[in-house]
């Protein structure tokens, strides 16, 4: 069973940086596409970044050039390095694992990011 645990969220001033981590277990990590989504208060959950099983990243336009997604297949970890943070980046961030068999998504419990002065 897919189990994802996010960490690394917190409060940061505009222009600052945070690194989110996601520990994955319960599935064959190397064959799953992994990603990060976020949900701001009153808004729908949206894609932030995805990294394929082949280590190819893809980003939402709003975070391109500021965020970097990476994965460590030896440790079953996914990371999201967030730089030049803006107040509009404030949201709950969720780690996502997409099954290569069914396409189904599984989520962690989320970690909160607040960007504010």
Rosetta silent file (secondary structure, phi, psi, omega in degrees, C-alpha in Angstrom):
SEQUENCE: XXXXXXXXXXXXXXXXXXXXXXXXXXXXXXXXXXXXXXXXXXXXXXXXXXXXXXXXXXXXXXXXXXXXXXXXXXXXXXXXXXXXXXXXXXXXXXXXXXXXXXXXXXXXXXXXXXXXX
SCORE:     score description
SCORE:     0.000 S_00000001
   1 L     0.000  135.283 -178.790    0.000    0.000    0.000 S_00000001
   2 L   -66.737  129.306  176.826    1.310    3.426   -0.949 S_00000001
   3 E  -132.883  123.317 -177.058    2.462    5.447    2.042 S_00000001
   4 E  -127.812  132.641  179.778    3.773    8.986    1.632 S_00000001
   5 E  -129.135  115.718  179.177    4.987   11.301    4.382 S_00000001
   6 E   -90.476  153.619  173.724    5.820   14.932    3.630 S_00000001
   7 E  -154.812  166.350  174.413    8.024   17.181    5.712 S_00000001
   8 L   105.292   -4.290  178.260    9.844   20.475    5.461 S_00000001
   9 L   -72.178  173.520  178.829    7.017   22.969    5.348 S_00000001
  10 E   161.303 -164.516  178.909    6.882   26.086    7.450 S_00000001
  11 E  -101.537  137.598  178.505    6.826   29.848    7.396 S_00000001
  12 E  -147.554  148.901  177.718    9.195   31.827    5.214 S_00000001
  13 L   -77.100  154.363  175.316    9.465   35.429    4.099 S_00000001
  14 L   -52.578  137.405 -176.668    8.968   36.364    0.433 S_00000001
  15 L    90.920  -10.280 -178.469   12.115   35.632   -1.518 S_00000001
  16 L   -82.565 -176.220 -176.987   13.101   32.849    0.834 S_00000001
  17 L  -131.451  152.365  171.998   13.592   29.149    0.257 S_00000001
  18 E  -144.139  153.105  174.532   12.262   25.880    1.587 S_00000001
  19 E  -123.675  117.417  176.730   12.969   22.259    0.768 S_00000001
  20 E   -92.375  145.492  177.471   10.140   19.775    1.022 S_00000001
  21 E  -125.106  150.382  176.861   10.801   16.073    1.398 S_00000001
  22 E  -135.453  119.277  176.319    8.580   13.078    0.813 S_00000001
  23 E   -95.407  124.258 -175.583    9.365    9.650    2.214 S_00000001
  24 E  -112.117  144.460  177.042    7.716    6.872    0.214 S_00000001
  25 E  -156.162  163.692  174.101    7.081    3.271    1.172 S_00000001
  26 L    90.340    3.090 -179.580    4.841    0.323    0.419 S_00000001
  27 L  -154.278  170.107 -179.915    5.301    0.235   -3.333 S_00000001
  28 L   -80.151   90.744 -169.977    7.927   -0.116   -6.047 S_00000001
  29 H   -55.242  -40.995 -170.426    9.093    3.466   -5.971 S_00000001
  30 H   -64.497  -21.083 -176.158   11.334    3.338   -9.027 S_00000001
  31 H  -101.059   -0.080 -179.834    8.506    2.658  -11.477 S_00000001
  32 L   -95.369  140.734  163.247    6.132    5.346  -10.217 S_00000001
  33 E   -74.134  135.138 -178.449    5.887    8.893  -11.456 S_00000001
  34 E  -118.958  151.959 -177.635    6.154   11.113   -8.398 S_00000001
  35 E  -158.411  177.064  175.600    4.992   14.648   -7.943 S_00000001
  36 E  -127.078  133.619  173.965    4.013   17.569   -5.806 S_00000001
  37 E  -122.751  163.808  175.764    0.637   19.235   -5.767 S_00000001
  38 E  -141.442  155.433  178.521   -0.596   22.144   -3.697 S_00000001
  39 E  -139.520  116.245  176.707   -3.904   23.445   -2.477 S_00000001
  40 L   -88.515  157.504 -179.954   -4.430   26.982   -1.274 S_00000001
  41 L   -55.293  127.764  177.873   -7.396   27.893    0.939 S_00000001
  42 L    78.349    5.697 -177.898  -10.561   28.032   -1.122 S_00000001
  43 L  -121.997  164.479  177.291   -8.857   26.754   -4.259 S_00000001
  44 L   -78.768  156.656  175.677   -8.578   23.444   -6.069 S_00000001
  45 L   -66.933  137.748 -177.771   -5.540   21.250   -5.780 S_00000001
  46 E  -132.911  151.809  177.537   -3.076   21.992   -8.561 S_00000001
  47 E   -69.362  136.131  173.869    0.002   20.390  -10.002 S_00000001
  48 E  -105.944  -54.647 -178.195    3.289   21.946   -8.971 S_00000001
  49 E  -158.959  149.002  177.109    5.879   19.535  -10.352 S_00000001
  50 E  -133.210  143.698  172.524    6.189   15.962  -11.496 S_00000001
  51 E  -128.092  124.897 -173.651    9.221   13.782  -11.974 S_00000001
  52 L   -74.957  170.447  175.744    8.822   10.663  -14.044 S_00000001
  53 L   -61.916  -24.181  176.905   10.177    7.229  -13.310 S_00000001
  54 L   -90.216   11.731  175.177   12.782    8.088  -15.933 S_00000001
  55 L    70.591   29.384  176.419   13.795   11.181  -13.941 S_00000001
  56 L   -99.863  121.950 -178.663   12.258   13.711  -16.328 S_00000001
  57 E   -89.965  156.871  174.278   10.792   16.738  -14.534 S_00000001
  58 E  -146.009  140.809 -172.848    7.814   18.852  -15.497 S_00000001
  59 E  -128.730  151.696  167.354    6.653   22.053  -13.832 S_00000001
  60 L   -67.685  148.127 -178.321    3.658   24.294  -13.608 S_00000001
  61 H   -58.268  -33.947 -175.125    4.292   27.575  -15.389 S_00000001
  62 H   -68.125  -16.902 -176.856    3.899   29.469  -12.135 S_00000001
  63 H  -118.413   -2.864 -179.679    6.930   27.772  -10.542 S_00000001
  64 L   -57.474  134.265 -179.983    9.264   27.289  -13.497 S_00000001
  65 L    85.056  -10.120 -179.848   12.720   28.620  -12.785 S_00000001
  66 L  -116.098  -34.598 -177.173   12.041   28.790   -9.045 S_00000001
  67 E  -109.047  148.684  175.742   11.245   25.223   -7.987 S_00000001
  68 E  -133.908  125.312  177.272   13.218   22.045   -8.612 S_00000001
  69 E  -101.005  141.469  178.182   11.852   18.541   -8.176 S_00000001
  70 E  -148.041  164.123  178.677   14.186   15.600   -7.672 S_00000001
  71 E  -138.955  150.244  176.500   14.073   11.998   -6.560 S_00000001
  72 E  -121.777   99.109 -175.931   16.451    9.600   -4.840 S_00000001
  73 L   -67.896  -24.670  179.182   15.539    6.084   -5.900 S_00000001
  74 L   -71.490  -28.151 -176.684   18.014    4.547   -3.464 S_00000001
  75 L  -110.278    0.857 -176.789   16.236    6.164   -0.521 S_00000001
  76 L    54.829   49.450 -177.244   12.663    6.249   -1.889 S_00000001
  77 E  -125.431  147.304  172.254   12.588   10.012   -1.460 S_00000001
  78 E  -126.877  142.317 -177.210   11.210   12.902   -3.474 S_00000001
  79 E  -127.348  153.049  171.620   12.221   16.505   -2.918 S_00000001
  80 E  -133.699  107.016  174.888   10.929   19.910   -3.900 S_00000001
  81 E   -87.432  121.048 -176.245   13.414   22.738   -3.625 S_00000001
  82 E  -116.868  116.662  179.033   11.511   26.005   -3.594 S_00000001
  83 L  -116.455  164.423  178.506   13.401   29.260   -4.126 S_00000001
  84 L    49.033   48.761 -175.741   12.279   32.852   -4.564 S_00000001
  85 L   -66.264  146.076 -178.521    9.065   32.059   -2.771 S_00000001
  86 L  -120.475  157.594  177.292    6.104   34.356   -3.227 S_00000001
  87 H   -55.523  -32.386  179.970    3.012   34.896   -1.073 S_00000001
  88 H   -72.602   -5.598  172.971    0.963   33.159   -3.758 S_00000001
  89 H   -82.777   -7.306  178.886    2.964   29.989   -3.102 S_00000001
  90 L   -60.835  124.652 -176.616    1.231   29.728    0.265 S_00000001
  91 E  -179.038  170.080  165.645   -0.614   26.399    0.320 S_00000001
  92 E   -87.106  131.749 -177.459   -0.679   22.885    1.646 S_00000001
  93 E  -108.106  132.643 -174.962    1.760   20.823   -0.394 S_00000001
  94 E  -122.004  134.568  172.025    1.076   17.170   -1.092 S_00000001
  95 E   -80.417  142.585 -175.881    3.340   14.429   -2.327 S_00000001
  96 E  -131.238  139.133  173.253    1.811   12.308   -5.069 S_00000001
  97 E  -123.813  124.697 -179.528    2.547    8.856   -6.413 S_00000001
  98 E  -106.870  122.965 -178.814    0.944    7.817   -9.689 S_00000001
  99 L   -65.940  131.428  175.965    0.543    4.124  -10.396 S_00000001
 100 L   -74.375  -10.384 -177.005    2.030    3.024  -13.726 S_00000001
 101 L   -93.281  -49.313 -176.002   -0.627    0.278  -13.856 S_00000001
 102 L  -107.198  -17.636 -173.628   -3.899    2.097  -13.166 S_00000001
 103 L    80.446   -0.507 -177.807   -2.882    5.746  -13.328 S_00000001
 104 L   -68.222  147.427  178.536   -4.391    6.212   -9.884 S_00000001
 105 E  -102.064  142.900  172.864   -2.927    8.884   -7.602 S_00000001
 106 E  -124.776  144.251 -172.476   -2.054    8.439   -3.959 S_00000001
 107 E  -123.401  153.955  168.430   -1.391   11.350   -1.615 S_00000001
 108 L   -84.943 -171.202 -177.059    0.404   12.096    1.581 S_00000001
 109 L   -85.556  -13.034  176.963   -1.115   14.063    4.429 S_00000001
 110 L    94.816  155.912  174.123    0.418   17.315    3.259 S_00000001
 111 E  -137.278  138.015 -172.977    2.749   19.917    4.688 S_00000001
 112 E   -88.923  136.055  174.749    1.882   23.584    5.040 S_00000001
 113 E  -121.193  125.949  178.093    3.904   26.348    3.445 S_00000001
 114 E  -123.095  122.146  178.554    3.259   29.959    4.409 S_00000001
 115 E  -112.787  110.314 -174.032    5.022   32.769    2.583 S_00000001
 116 L  -159.318  149.081  174.904    4.463   36.040    4.350 S_00000001
 117 L   -94.451    0.000    0.000    6.293   39.049    5.675 S_00000001
